[in-house]
Amino acid sequence: MNRPQPRRLAGASPLTALMQIPPAPVERVTLTVPEAAQLLGISRNEAYLAVQRGELPARRIGRRILIPRVALERWLAETVPRRRC
């Protein structure tokens, strides 16, 4: 990834130049329940119910419910669709 080079101002210190570089975007490792619901193609309410039933892997931090991306991906890989005969 190419980061923009700082533009040196006349007489500016290297630290000042570094402070002008915008921070690199950070990929979040967790999803909110509505974000997970959108990815799964289910309603927000159904996603909250699935968390409550223990069907979706989730962690509570304070009042927030977060779903780790890795756990969701693992859960999806392990979930085998049932075949109707």
C-alpha positions as CSV (number, residue, x, y, z in Angstrom):
1,M,0.0,0.0,0.0
2,N,1.4,3.4,-1.0
3,R,1.2,5.9,1.7
4,P,1.3,9.6,0.8
5,Q,4.6,11.2,1.4
6,P,4.5,14.1,3.8
7,R,5.0,17.5,2.3
8,R,7.9,19.3,4.0
9,L,7.2,22.8,5.0
10,A,10.1,25.2,5.0
11,G,11.7,25.1,8.4
12,A,9.3,22.3,9.6
13,S,10.8,19.4,11.7
14,P,10.5,15.8,10.5
15,L,8.0,15.2,13.4
16,T,5.7,17.9,12.1
17,A,5.9,16.4,8.6
18,L,5.0,12.9,10.0
19,M,2.0,14.4,11.8
20,Q,0.6,15.5,8.4
21,I,0.3,11.9,7.1
22,P,-3.3,10.6,7.4
23,P,-3.5,7.4,9.5
24,A,-3.8,4.1,7.6
25,P,-7.3,2.6,7.7
26,V,-7.7,-0.1,10.3
27,E,-9.7,-3.2,9.5
28,R,-12.0,-4.0,12.4
29,V,-11.9,-7.5,13.7
30,T,-15.5,-7.4,15.0
31,L,-18.9,-6.7,13.6
32,T,-21.9,-5.3,15.2
33,V,-25.1,-7.4,15.2
34,P,-26.7,-5.3,12.4
35,E,-23.6,-5.5,10.3
36,A,-23.5,-9.3,10.7
37,A,-27.2,-9.5,9.9
38,Q,-26.6,-7.6,6.7
39,L,-23.7,-9.9,5.7
40,L,-25.8,-13.0,6.4
41,G,-28.9,-11.6,4.6
42,I,-31.2,-11.9,7.7
43,S,-33.1,-9.2,9.6
44,R,-31.5,-7.3,12.5
45,N,-34.1,-8.8,14.9
46,E,-33.4,-12.3,13.7
47,A,-29.7,-11.8,14.2
48,Y,-30.2,-10.6,17.8
49,L,-32.4,-13.6,18.5
50,A,-29.7,-15.9,17.1
51,V,-27.2,-14.4,19.4
52,Q,-29.6,-14.8,22.3
53,R,-30.1,-18.5,21.4
54,G,-26.4,-19.0,21.2
55,E,-26.5,-19.7,17.4
56,L,-24.3,-16.8,16.4
57,P,-20.8,-16.5,18.1
58,A,-20.9,-13.2,20.0
59,R,-19.1,-11.4,22.8
60,R,-20.6,-8.7,25.1
61,I,-18.4,-5.8,25.9
62,G,-20.2,-3.5,28.3
63,R,-23.6,-2.9,26.6
64,R,-22.3,-3.7,23.1
65,I,-22.7,-7.1,21.5
66,L,-19.8,-7.8,19.0
67,I,-19.3,-10.7,16.7
68,P,-15.7,-11.6,15.9
69,R,-15.2,-11.8,12.1
70,V,-13.0,-14.9,12.5
71,A,-15.6,-16.7,14.7
72,L,-18.4,-15.8,12.2
73,E,-16.4,-17.1,9.3
74,R,-15.5,-20.3,11.2
75,W,-19.2,-20.7,12.2
76,L,-20.3,-20.3,8.6
77,A,-17.7,-22.9,7.4
78,E,-18.9,-25.4,10.0
79,T,-22.6,-24.9,9.4
80,V,-23.7,-27.6,7.0
81,P,-27.0,-27.0,5.2
82,R,-29.6,-29.7,6.0
83,R,-30.8,-31.6,3.0
84,R,-34.5,-32.3,2.7
85,C,-35.4,-35.8,1.4
